[in-house]
Amino acid sequence: MFCDTAKVSLKAGKGGDGAVSFRREIYINKG
């Protein structure tokens, strides 16, 4: 399910800001 969410977020934030914000969230989740 996490992969699915990542794909959706990347598609939704193709501009760039969205991808950056999502990447930060991933780092926080991973610790």
N, C-alpha and C positions, 0 to 999 in steps of 0.2 A: 504494500500500500504506500510505503514511503517513496518508492521509485515513481509510482503513479503521480503522487503529489508533486514531486520534483519536475516531472515532465510537464505537468499542467502549469506550474508556476513559470517555468522557462518559456513556455509558449505564450503565456499571458504577458510576461514581462520581457518581450523580445527587444524592447528599447535598450535596456542595459541596467537602469537603476533597479528594476525588479530583480534581475539576476543577481546583482551585487547584494541586495538586501537578503535574498534567499540564501546566498552563500554564507553570509554572516550567521544566519539562523542554523545552518548545517554545522558550522564550526562549534557553535554554542551547544547544540544537541550532542555532538560527539564528545565535547569536553576538551 
